[in-house]
Amino acid sequence: MYLTRLHCPSSVFGIPLNMLMGAPSEACNLVPSILKDCTMRISLSGISQLGLFSTFVPADEVEPLRTRLNRGEALSFSAEDHDHRQMGVLLLHWLRELPEPLMTWDLYDEFMSAQNVAHMRRVVPKLPHFNRFALQHLMAFLSQVAQHHVSNQLDARSLGVVFGPLLLKKRNANMFSCDTLPKAIALTEAMIRHYPIIFQEIEDERAKIEADDVLLGAIHEAHHIDQVYTGRTVFTPTNR
């Protein structure tokens, strides 16, 4: 009996992160393409602009992009393509529709009990590999956005309000639950303000893995084995 690679997910939005990262298209990535592409497009030409994460972008501008991504099509990111606001909304949609938030349900209590930056620095590395690197990538991007707060009017606090409810949620609870919301906002603000302290070691870890094809392959292989033997996603048994 031989276990093949995981099925490629049929979409990008609404797919668990661990399943998305098992797709062949992500085999060379530590951070999902949707996250890297959206943040890159905004960084190239929109990071200092107003309305980065505006919810007033018309649905008929965003839905075609979602459809293309869900079909596995790559988006062009040249300067004349796709408004930075569209990319911001796509990023918010992807985070909102993750079945489990990036900061995970398993670590919810530990994050909720974090009292300072030192505590956060101890908790964040406990996240699974792909959650850890996705969160690091997102916070690196948001810290850059916050550096342009004079022009884009998005400081660390404002970004915490936008992203916090998407990153830390209690299982089976509304993302705007009064039990979680203030803490989620405060933690996200702290991760943005204190990015170098909390994430420098994780950034270095990521760079080391991305520079080593063997190590990168081992991470994905270990992830594949974990998914198969814990039954957390679908696999295809075939005879060989």
Solvent accessible surface area in square Angstrom, and as a share of the most:
residue,aa,sasa,rsa
1,M,177,0.79
2,Y,94,0.36
3,L,44,0.22
4,T,40,0.23
5,R,124,0.45
6,L,7,0.03
7,H,94,0.42
8,C,80,0.48
9,P,16,0.10
10,S,104,0.67
11,S,26,0.16
12,V,26,0.15
13,F,12,0.05
14,G,34,0.33
15,I,24,0.12
16,P,50,0.31
17,L,12,0.06
18,N,45,0.23
19,M,40,0.18
20,L,8,0.04
21,M,0,0.00
22,G,17,0.16
23,A,4,0.03
24,P,88,0.55
25,S,88,0.57
26,E,8,0.04
27,A,52,0.40
28,C,105,0.63
29,N,22,0.11
30,L,1,0.01
31,V,0,0.00
32,P,0,0.00
33,S,37,0.24
34,I,8,0.04
35,L,0,0.00
36,K,62,0.26
37,D,41,0.22
38,C,2,0.01
39,T,4,0.02
40,M,90,0.40
41,R,10,0.04
42,I,0,0.00
43,S,46,0.30
44,L,119,0.59
45,S,55,0.35
46,G,0,0.00
47,I,23,0.12
48,S,39,0.25
49,Q,81,0.36
50,L,106,0.53
51,G,32,0.31
52,L,0,0.00
53,F,17,0.07
54,S,26,0.17
55,T,101,0.59
56,F,182,0.76
57,V,14,0.08
58,P,65,0.41
59,A,69,0.54
60,D,110,0.57
61,E,61,0.27
62,V,3,0.02
63,E,82,0.37
64,P,70,0.44
65,L,10,0.05
66,R,37,0.14
67,T,61,0.36
68,R,75,0.27
69,L,18,0.09
70,N,43,0.22
71,R,155,0.56
72,G,67,0.64
73,E,68,0.30
74,A,90,0.70
75,L,14,0.07
76,S,56,0.36
77,F,29,0.12
78,S,47,0.30
79,A,83,0.65
80,E,145,0.65
81,D,41,0.21
82,H,37,0.17
83,D,48,0.25
84,H,30,0.13
85,R,90,0.33
86,Q,24,0.11
87,M,0,0.00
88,G,0,0.00
89,V,11,0.06
90,L,0,0.00
91,L,0,0.00
92,L,6,0.03
93,H,44,0.19
94,W,0,0.00
95,L,1,0.00
96,R,94,0.34
97,E,60,0.27
98,L,6,0.03
99,P,64,0.40
100,E,60,0.27
101,P,1,0.01
102,L,1,0.01
103,M,1,0.00
104,T,8,0.05
105,W,66,0.23
106,D,124,0.64
107,L,17,0.08
108,Y,21,0.08
109,D,106,0.55
110,E,60,0.27
111,F,0,0.00
112,M,47,0.21
113,S,55,0.36
114,A,2,0.02
115,Q,144,0.64
116,N,88,0.45
117,V,32,0.19
118,A,56,0.43
119,H,39,0.17
120,M,3,0.01
121,R,107,0.39
122,R,148,0.54
123,V,2,0.01
124,V,0,0.00
125,P,61,0.38
126,K,115,0.49
127,L,2,0.01
128,P,74,0.46
129,H,71,0.32
130,F,8,0.04
131,N,19,0.09
132,R,22,0.08
133,F,0,0.00
134,A,0,0.00
135,L,0,0.00
136,Q,7,0.03
137,H,33,0.15
138,L,0,0.00
139,M,0,0.00
140,A,23,0.18
141,F,7,0.03
142,L,0,0.00
143,S,16,0.11
144,Q,84,0.37
145,V,0,0.00
146,A,15,0.11
147,Q,136,0.60
148,H,72,0.32
149,H,87,0.39
150,V,129,0.74
151,S,56,0.36
152,N,3,0.02
153,Q,130,0.58
154,L,25,0.13
155,D,54,0.28
156,A,6,0.04
157,R,116,0.42
158,S,38,0.25
159,L,0,0.00
160,G,0,0.00
161,V,76,0.44
162,V,47,0.27
163,F,0,0.00
164,G,0,0.00
165,P,6,0.04
166,L,6,0.03
167,L,0,0.00
168,L,2,0.01
169,K,26,0.11
170,K,97,0.41
171,R,127,0.46
172,N,150,0.77
173,A,39,0.30
174,N,104,0.53
175,M,34,0.15
176,F,121,0.51
177,S,25,0.16
178,C,122,0.73
179,D,105,0.55
180,T,2,0.01
181,L,44,0.22
182,P,86,0.54
183,K,46,0.19
184,A,1,0.01
185,I,18,0.09
186,A,46,0.36
187,L,10,0.05
188,T,1,0.01
189,E,28,0.13
190,A,23,0.18
191,M,0,0.00
192,I,6,0.03
193,R,134,0.49
194,H,65,0.29
195,Y,19,0.07
196,P,82,0.52
197,I,89,0.45
198,I,4,0.02
199,F,0,0.00
200,Q,75,0.33
201,E,114,0.51
202,I,6,0.03
203,E,62,0.28
204,D,78,0.40
205,E,57,0.26
206,R,31,0.11
207,A,57,0.44
208,K,143,0.61
209,I,8,0.04
210,E,78,0.35
211,A,91,0.70
212,D,58,0.30
213,D,118,0.61
214,V,125,0.72
215,L,61,0.30
216,L,15,0.07
217,G,38,0.37
218,A,52,0.40
219,I,22,0.11
220,H,16,0.07
221,E,69,0.31
222,A,63,0.49
223,H,24,0.11
224,H,17,0.07
225,I,82,0.42
226,D,51,0.26
227,Q,2,0.01
228,V,8,0.04
229,Y,159,0.61
230,T,75,0.44
231,G,56,0.54
232,R,140,0.51
233,T,20,0.12
234,V,82,0.47
235,F,67,0.28
236,T,40,0.23
237,P,73,0.46
238,T,54,0.31
239,N,132,0.68
240,R,222,0.81
